[in-house]
């Protein structure tokens, strides 16, 4: 976790996930832990961890999933307006993002 925290805090102008205020737009960086695709509602969820907390990035009504390029182990830098989901988890719907090498080079 320490390596993950050090990596994400080294990305310029990001807010640690544990400090995200769900009423303000923000930028965060972390590593994609897992990805879930739901073909019924054509959504994709990426679960991101930065060593301080977790957030779910969600894209809905996708006609294609391959263009997202979200793969577990990759670094992920996102910007958008966070919210709190049904299960009280931190979420960001339709964030703008960049996939980068993570702390393990992945």
Secondary structure as the mmCIF struct_conf table of DSSP 4:
data_model
#
loop_
_struct_conf.conf_type_id
_struct_conf.id
_struct_conf.beg_label_comp_id
_struct_conf.beg_label_asym_id
_struct_conf.beg_label_seq_id
_struct_conf.end_label_comp_id
_struct_conf.end_label_asym_id
_struct_conf.end_label_seq_id
HELX_RH_AL_P HELX_RH_AL_P1 UNK A 2 UNK A 9
TURN_TY1_P TURN_TY1_P1 UNK A 10 UNK A 10
BEND BEND1 UNK A 11 UNK A 11
TURN_TY1_P TURN_TY1_P2 UNK A 12 UNK A 13
HELX_RH_3T_P HELX_RH_3T_P1 UNK A 17 UNK A 19
TURN_TY1_P TURN_TY1_P3 UNK A 22 UNK A 23
BEND BEND2 UNK A 24 UNK A 24
STRN STRN1 UNK A 25 UNK A 38
TURN_TY1_P TURN_TY1_P4 UNK A 39 UNK A 42
STRN STRN2 UNK A 43 UNK A 49
BEND BEND3 UNK A 51 UNK A 52
STRN STRN3 UNK A 54 UNK A 59
BEND BEND4 UNK A 61 UNK A 61
BEND BEND5 UNK A 63 UNK A 63
BEND BEND6 UNK A 65 UNK A 65
HELX_RH_3T_P HELX_RH_3T_P2 UNK A 66 UNK A 68
TURN_TY1_P TURN_TY1_P5 UNK A 72 UNK A 73
STRN STRN4 UNK A 75 UNK A 84
TURN_TY1_P TURN_TY1_P6 UNK A 86 UNK A 87
BEND BEND7 UNK A 88 UNK A 88
STRN STRN5 UNK A 90 UNK A 93
BEND BEND8 UNK A 94 UNK A 94
STRN STRN6 UNK A 96 UNK A 100
TURN_TY1_P TURN_TY1_P7 UNK A 103 UNK A 104
#
